[in-house]
Amino acid sequence: MSEPFYRIRRLPPYVIAEVNAMRAAARAAGEDIIDLGMGNPDQPPPSHVIDKLAEVANKPDAHGYSASRGIPGLRKAQAAYYQRRFGVDVDPESEVVVTLGSKEGLANLAQAITAPGDVILAPNPSYPIHMFGFIIAGATIRSIPTTPDENFFKDLERAINFTVPKPSAMVIGYPSNPTAEVADLAFYERVVDFARRHNIWVLSDLAYSEIYFDGNPPPSILQIPGAKDVAVEFTSLSKTYSMAGWRIGFAVGNKKLIAALTRVKSYLDYGAFTPIQAAAVAAINGPQDIIEKNRELYKRRRDVMVESFTRVGWPIPAPKASMFAWAPLPKELAHLGSLEFSKQLLTHAKVAVAPGVGYGEKGEGYVRLAFVENEHRIRQAARNIKRYFTSLGIQGNDSIAAE
Ligand SMILES: Cc1ncc(COP(=O)(O)O)c(C=O)c1O
């Protein structure tokens, strides 16, 4: 028997898990850890959604296997969302599939379309499944930048000219996790043009479609004419409605890609529990005030974090979207690297963050801070960090410790 197994050998130790394990151990020892590490919403979904879940769960015929590709009402609700939010028509029969969270959809689409040795273009740094979905499927990753600027397109051209075999697909995701960068329609237009010219599939991850702070709703790649020839887009109820544990996401777009994902899923799962799918319909079709409320909540937390951390000597750039700040390490501690800095911060300031290197080598030098603790706890984090910095002789420019 040969061990470690082929696919397991392709998975390096999950760096972020190291900090998570330290956080869990500290909490088990009774320490109060302020957790800015994981992007796990701390709010509940709207009550009408929970009511619908309970109502349908009370029906005796709601407990069998569900539909792997999603119940028709949920696919229709998602199609209606694309029409009302982006002005994009999608056919709920052939251009929409419900996934068990967008992460599952990304991973299984990678399985569906990848042959061992295929080359895939994926951003670095990025949400790990963007790379590892394909790595598990046997592909080789060629990194492209995360920042959606001119350099991005230069790198794409280089990748096409110098990679053998020619890349077969690319992944993009804006608002970005972890960098919080956003893309506009002009960017997507160039991506679609590039992909059509070179016969490359595009997987766009729009998990943070509704979490933005500057009044500019993030666009969909499917708004670009011809995008459906090459692209599929993933969205999720996890952040939009604070339903991360429910595991409902969607893939929408190119028929061939949707059919491939639907087919792989038909071998693997029976779909989400029907009451969850029915409640997801209620979330998408029902009152939408939770979206605005969540947006305001995350914005207030963002503002408190940027202001209070900057004041204690750690300048944090304000993100325009997503639920994260992507923060360069404080310059006095940059030499530690992001993993060691995260460990030190946990040990000495009782604040958990996600080390940037966990999102790829280009994430080194940064940590990701999630807006999943309340304002009071964020201010407490700033006070803890100030004490830690003061013990090292790092000066802020405030009197926050006295607050
Ligand atoms: C960019 C991005 N894509 C996808 C996901 C996964 O979301 P889901 O809960 O729909 O699987 C996340 C979760 O944090 C994310 O940040």
The ligand as an SDF file (V2000), in Angstrom:
LIG
                    3D

 16 16  0  0  0  0  0  0  0  0999 V2000
  -14.5950   34.1320   -1.9190 C   0  0  0  0  0  0  0  0  0  0  0  0
  -15.3630   33.0220   -1.2930 C   0  0  0  0  0  0  0  0  0  0  0  0
  -15.9350   32.1040   -2.0730 N   0  0  0  0  0  0  0  0  0  0  0  0
  -16.6500   31.0970   -1.5640 C   0  0  0  0  0  0  0  0  0  0  0  0
  -16.7980   30.9510   -0.2070 C   0  0  0  0  0  0  0  0  0  0  0  0
  -17.5660   29.7690    0.3010 C   0  0  0  0  0  0  0  0  0  0  0  0
  -18.8480   30.1040    0.5630 O   0  0  0  0  0  0  0  0  0  0  0  0
  -19.9640   29.0100    0.7760 P   0  0  0  0  0  0  0  0  0  0  0  0
  -20.3630   29.0980    2.1950 O   0  0  0  0  0  0  0  0  0  0  0  0
  -21.0510   29.3960   -0.1840 O   0  0  0  0  0  0  0  0  0  0  0  0
  -19.3830   27.6680    0.4220 O   0  0  0  0  0  0  0  0  0  0  0  0
  -16.2260   31.8590    0.6560 C   0  0  0  0  0  0  0  0  0  0  0  0
  -16.3670   31.7020    2.1150 C   0  0  0  0  0  0  0  0  0  0  0  0
  -15.7680   32.3420    2.9030 O   0  0  0  0  0  0  0  0  0  0  0  0
  -15.4890   32.9180    0.0970 C   0  0  0  0  0  0  0  0  0  0  0  0
  -14.8880   33.8220    0.8760 O   0  0  0  0  0  0  0  0  0  0  0  0
  1  2  1  0
  2  3  1  0
  2 15  2  0
  3  4  2  0
  4  5  1  0
  5  6  1  0
  5 12  2  0
  6  7  1  0
  7  8  1  0
  8  9  2  0
  8 10  1  0
  8 11  1  0
 12 13  1  0
 12 15  1  0
 13 14  2  0
 15 16  1  0
M  END
$$$$
